Amino acid sequence: MTSMKFASLAARIERFPIAGSFTISRGAKTEAVTVMVEVSRAGLTGRGECVPYPRYGETPEATLAAIQAMQQAFADGISRQALQAAMAPGAARNALDCALIDLEAKAAGLRAWNLLERPVPGERTTAYTISLGTPEAMAAATAKAAHRPLLKIKLGGDGVPERIAAVRKAAPESELIVDANEAWTEANLEANLAACAAVGVTLVEQPLPAGRDEALARIRRPLAVCADESVHDRSSLAPLRDRYDAVNIKLDKTGGLTEALAMADAAQALGFEIMIGCMVATSLSMAPAMLVTPQARFVDLDGPLLLARDRDHGLRYDDSLVYPPDASLWG
């Protein structure tokens, strides 16, 4: 793994307005706050982006400080492998890891997938997210997106049967996946899963809170259940085998593409299906995640589609088809 001797490091907080608002069970937001990293050496610059997530105790300011604290390590030529040991998984390491891969690829004159000896990613259908709202509001939003083949429906703890039935009526042909963001309880778990199964939902993400999801091992699950907040990196996979059928890999959780690819391999070996997911962010966050798509049953990389504007040289989207990044963006 290449050492980047005498690399310089710069980082900054950036804000991108969301088109409208983005609402899940934990609340709503109107902008995506990211931290962008640039690692430079010998006239070349690699870039990475991360999204600090309050659910995991992260803030943009603390993430920026953690990145800036690595200045000397980068000047000393820290390798990507050493970076994995030097920093905990999370948003800060993600931005640095992806920036290093981008820089390594540029230095080698290779695309990132060739550098990492991974399959060449092709275009994939991404899920498109419908925010949590009243059944009527969700049905209206769904009707506008009913031409899309895969929809991700954000649900809360209450009113699940009414909301998912309204969504299905508005999009009778779309494949549906549901994300509860830890909002369900043991008391309503089976009824909510049954309501989703009744309208043909393919998969439900993280119905119960992380650390309090043991009930998933005790019930008959009528459809696939995917871990999100319960799974972060390879170390969290094995205990989940009796509770979940799939895992959502996000680079901001794994701490970068290096661990995400290793985690995808380990998850497949354990029999999990894979979703490659994202936070609401620009194409610079989505681009490295495209390298996981050849192993993914579900692709949820719609972050830029939810923004009022993306960054320059963003990923190409044709409705719900997302294409691998150009080298001008990343990798």
C-alpha positions in Angstrom: 0.0 0.0 0.0 1.5 3.3 -1.2 3.1 5.7 1.3 2.5 9.4 0.5 5.7 10.9 1.9 5.5 14.7 2.5 1.8 14.9 1.7 0.0 18.1 2.7 -3.5 18.1 4.1 -6.3 20.7 3.9 -9.9 20.4 5.0 -13.0 22.6 5.3 -16.6 22.4 6.2 -19.0 22.9 3.3 -22.8 23.3 3.2 -25.2 22.3 0.4 -28.9 23.2 0.5 -31.4 20.3 0.2 -34.2 20.7 -2.3 -37.0 21.2 0.2 -36.3 19.2 3.3 -35.3 15.7 4.3 -37.3 14.1 7.1 -36.7 10.8 9.0 -37.9 9.5 12.3 -35.2 11.5 14.1 -36.1 14.9 12.6 -35.7 17.1 9.5 -32.9 19.1 7.9 -32.7 21.5 5.1 -28.9 21.3 4.3 -26.2 18.8 4.0 -23.1 19.7 6.1 -20.0 18.0 4.8 -16.3 18.1 5.5 -14.1 18.1 2.4 -10.5 16.9 2.5 -7.6 17.6 0.0 -4.4 15.6 0.3 -1.6 16.9 -2.0 1.8 15.6 -3.1 4.1 16.3 -6.0 1.5 18.5 -7.8 -1.3 16.0 -7.4 -4.4 16.3 -5.2 -6.7 13.7 -3.9 -10.1 14.5 -2.5 -12.6 13.0 -0.1 -15.8 14.0 1.6 -17.6 12.9 4.7 -20.8 13.7 6.6 -20.5 13.9 10.4 -23.6 12.2 11.8 -25.0 13.4 15.2 -26.5 9.9 15.8 -22.9 8.7 16.2 -21.7 11.6 18.3 -20.1 13.4 15.4 -20.2 17.1 14.6 -18.7 19.0 11.6 -16.3 20.9 13.9 -15.1 17.9 15.8 -14.6 16.0 12.6 -12.7 18.9 11.0 -10.5 19.0 14.1 -9.8 15.2 14.0 -8.8 15.5 10.4 -6.5 18.5 11.0 -4.9 16.6 13.9 -3.5 14.2 11.3 -1.4 16.9 9.6 1.9 15.6 10.9 1.0 12.0 10.2 0.4 12.9 6.6 3.6 15.0 6.4 5.4 11.9 7.7 3.9 9.7 4.9 1.2 7.7 6.7 -0.1 4.8 4.6 -3.7 3.9 4.1 -3.2 0.7 6.1 -1.6 2.7 9.0 -4.5 5.2 8.8 -6.9 2.3 9.6 -5.1 1.7 12.9 -4.4 5.4 13.7 -8.1 6.5 13.6 -11.4 4.9 14.7 -14.0 4.2 12.0 -16.2 7.2 11.3 -16.6 10.2 9.1 -13.1 11.8 9.6 -11.3 8.6 8.6 -13.6 8.2 5.6 -12.7 11.5 4.1 -9.0 10.9 4.6 -9.1 7.3 3.3 -11.0 8.3 0.2 -8.7 11.2 -0.5 -5.6 8.9 -0.2 -7.1 6.5 -2.7 -7.9 9.3 -5.1 -4.3 10.5 -4.7 -2.8 7.1 -5.1 -4.8 6.5 -8.3 -3.7 9.8 -9.8 0.0 9.0 -8.9 -0.3 5.5 -10.5 -2.2 6.8 -13.5 -5.0 4.3 -12.8 -8.7 4.4 -12.0 -9.4 3.6 -8.4 -11.0 0.2 -9.1 -7.9 -0.9 -11.1 -5.6 0.4 -8.3 -7.5 -1.6 -5.7 -8.0 -4.6 -8.0 -11.8 -4.5 -7.7 -14.4 -5.2 -10.5 -15.1 -2.2 -12.7 -18.4 -0.7 -11.6 -21.1 -0.1 -14.1 -24.3 1.8 -14.0 -26.8 0.8 -11.3 -30.3 1.6 -10.3 -30.3 3.6 -7.1 -33.1 3.9 -4.6 -34.8 7.3 -4.4 -35.9 8.4 -0.9 -39.4 9.5 0.1 -39.2 11.5 3.3 -41.4 10.8 6.3 -44.7 12.8 6.4 -48.4 12.4 6.6 -49.8 9.5 4.5 -51.2 12.2 2.1 -47.9 14.0 1.8 -46.0 10.8 1.3 -48.4 9.6 -1.3 -48.1 12.9 -3.2 -44.3 12.7 -3.1 -44.4 9.1 -4.2 -46.7 9.8 -7.1 -44.1 12.2 -8.5 -41.4 9.5 -8.2 -43.6 6.5 -9.3 -41.7 6.1 -12.5 -38.6 5.2 -10.5 -38.0 1.4 -10.2 -36.7 1.5 -6.6 -38.1 3.7 -3.8 -36.8 4.0 -0.2 -39.6 4.9 2.2 -38.8 6.6 5.5 -41.2 5.6 8.2 -41.5 6.4 11.9 -42.9 4.5 14.8 -46.6 5.3 14.4 -49.0 5.0 11.4 -46.9 2.5 9.5 -49.8 0.6 7.9 -51.5 3.8 6.7 -48.4 5.3 5.3 -47.0 2.3 3.5 -50.4 1.5 2.0 -50.7 5.1 0.7 -47.2 4.9 -0.8 -47.9 1.5 -2.5 -51.2 2.9 -4.0 -49.2 5.8 -5.4 -46.5 3.6 -6.8 -48.0 0.2 -7.7 -45.1 -0.9 -9.9 -42.0 0.3 -7.9 -39.9 -2.0 -5.7 -40.2 -0.6 -2.2 -37.7 -0.7 0.6 -38.5 0.8 4.0 -36.2 2.6 6.5 -37.5 2.9 10.0 -34.3 4.5 11.5 -34.7 2.6 14.8 -38.2 4.0 15.4 -40.2 0.8 16.0 -40.6 -1.1 19.2 -40.9 -4.8 20.2 -44.6 -4.1 20.7 -45.3 -3.0 17.1 -42.5 -4.8 15.3 -44.4 -7.8 14.0 -47.5 -5.8 13.0 -45.4 -3.2 11.2 -43.4 -5.9 9.4 -46.7 -7.6 8.4 -48.1 -4.3 7.1 -45.0 -3.9 4.9 -45.1 -7.5 3.7 -48.8 -7.1 2.8 -48.0 -4.5 0.2 -45.0 -6.2 -1.2 -42.1 -4.3 0.5 -38.9 -6.1 -0.3 -36.8 -5.1 2.7 -37.0 -3.2 6.0 -34.0 -1.3 7.4 -33.2 -1.0 11.1 -36.7 -1.4 12.6 -35.4 -1.5 16.2 -32.8 0.6 18.0 -29.2 -0.6 17.7 -28.3 -2.6 20.8 -32.0 -3.4 21.5 -32.7 -5.5 18.4 -32.6 -9.0 20.0 -36.3 -9.5 19.2 -35.5 -9.8 15.5 -33.9 -13.2 16.3 -37.0 -14.5 18.1 -39.7 -13.8 15.5 -40.5 -15.1 12.1 -39.5 -12.3 9.7 -41.9 -12.2 6.8 -39.5 -10.2 4.7 -35.8 -9.3 4.7 -34.5 -7.1 7.4 -31.4 -5.0 7.0 -29.0 -3.6 9.7 -27.9 0.0 9.4 -27.3 1.7 12.8 -26.5 -1.8 14.2 -23.6 -2.4 11.9 -20.5 -0.2 11.3 -17.5 -2.3 10.2 -16.4 -5.9 10.0 -16.2 -6.3 13.8 -20.0 -5.8 14.1 -21.1 -8.4 11.5 -20.9 -11.8 13.3 -23.3 -11.0 16.2 -26.0 -9.9 13.8 -26.3 -13.2 11.8 -29.5 -14.3 13.6 -31.2 -10.9 13.5 -30.6 -9.6 10.0 -30.6 -10.8 6.4 -28.7 -7.8 5.0 -26.3 -5.0 6.0 -26.2 -1.4 4.9 -22.5 -0.5 4.3 -21.9 3.3 4.5 -18.4 4.7 4.1 -19.1 7.3 6.8 -19.7 4.3 9.2 -16.8 2.1 8.0 -14.3 4.9 8.0 -13.6 4.8 4.3 -13.6 2.7 1.2 -10.7 0.5 2.4 -12.7 -0.9 5.2 -16.0 -0.8 3.2 -14.6 -3.2 0.6 -13.2 -5.5 3.3 -16.5 -5.4 5.0 -18.4 -6.3 1.9 -16.2 -9.3 1.3 -16.7 -10.4 5.0 -20.5 -9.8 4.8 -20.9 -11.9 1.7 -18.9 -14.7 3.3 -21.3 -14.7 6.3 -24.3 -14.9 3.9 -25.6 -11.3 4.2 -27.0 -9.4 1.3 -25.5 -6.0 0.8 -26.9 -2.6 0.5 -24.5 0.2 -0.3 -25.9 3.4 1.3 -25.1 7.0 1.9 -25.8 10.1 3.9 -27.3 13.2 2.2 -24.1 14.5 0.5 -22.6 15.4 -2.8 -21.2 13.2 -5.6 -17.8 13.3 -4.0 -19.2 11.1 -1.2 -21.0 8.8 -3.6 -18.1 8.3 -6.0 -16.0 5.9 -3.8 -19.1 4.0 -2.8 -19.6 3.1 -6.4 -16.8 0.6 -6.0 -19.0 -1.5 -3.6 -21.9 -1.6 -6.1 -20.8 -4.8 -7.9 -21.3 -6.7 -4.6 -24.6 -4.9 -3.7 -28.1 -6.3 -4.0 -29.4 -2.8 -3.2 -27.8 0.6 -4.2 -28.9 3.6 -2.3 -26.7 6.5 -3.5 -29.3 9.2 -4.2 -27.7 11.9 -2.0 -27.0 14.3 -4.8 -30.6 13.9 -6.2 -31.9 15.3 -2.9 -29.7 18.5 -3.1 -30.6 21.8 -4.7 -27.1 21.7 -6.2 -24.3 19.2 -6.5 -20.6 20.0 -6.8 -18.9 20.4 -10.2 -18.2 17.3 -12.2 -20.8 15.3 -10.2 -22.0 11.8 -10.9 -24.2 11.2 -13.9 -27.7 10.3 -13.1 -30.3 9.3 -15.7 -33.4 9.3 -13.6 -32.6 6.4 -11.2 -29.5 5.1 -13.1 -26.2 6.3 -11.5 -22.9 5.9 -13.3 -19.3 5.5 -12.1 -17.4 8.8 -11.5 -15.3 10.5 -14.1 -11.7 10.9 -13.0 -12.3 14.7 -12.8 -14.5 14.0 -9.7 -12.7 11.2 -8.0 -10.6 8.1 -8.5 
